[in-house]
Amino acid sequence: MVYNKTSSTDWYALSDERIITQLGELLKQNRLNQNKTQQQLAEEAGIDRATLSQMENGRAVNLITFIQVLRALQLLHELKVFIPQAESSPLQMLREQSTKRMRASHKRSPKSDKDSEW
């Protein structure tokens, strides 16, 4: 994506709504850089032009719509920031994978001896 004025943005200081607005502005700038109209991009992404307009104007959309627009803009590679880079050996990665958590669980309270039936 184009990282002009937003590249030095402190994303943690922004509200969720402002982040959505920033993402919409970035998508719009990329669309314009590729010299595409909203109608052209919407058709390529398989969405309605009004949906794209709302997106560019800071309205929240679902994740699949966002991905469709990124795909149409050929910006899917920008999602690589969500994939951790492996710095381990293949053997170490295999060991780590076997211990990787598959789901979250509630905290368990320690059982007291009084609760035991033994």
Residue pairs with C-beta under 8 A, 6 or more apart in sequence:
1 26
1 27
1 29
1 30
1 75
1 78
2 26
2 29
2 30
2 33
4 29
6 22
6 25
6 26
9 22
11 19
14 22
17 58
20 58
20 59
20 60
21 57
21 58
23 66
24 55
24 56
24 57
24 58
24 59
25 56
25 58
27 55
27 56
27 69
27 73
28 56
30 73
30 75
31 38
31 41
31 56
31 73
34 73
36 44
38 49
38 52
38 53
38 56
39 49
41 52
41 69
41 72
41 73
42 48
42 49
42 51
42 52
44 72
45 52
45 65
45 68
45 69
45 71
45 72
46 68
47 65
47 68
47 69
51 61
51 65
52 69
54 61
55 61
55 65
55 66
55 69
67 76
67 79
70 76
70 78
70 79
86 93
88 96
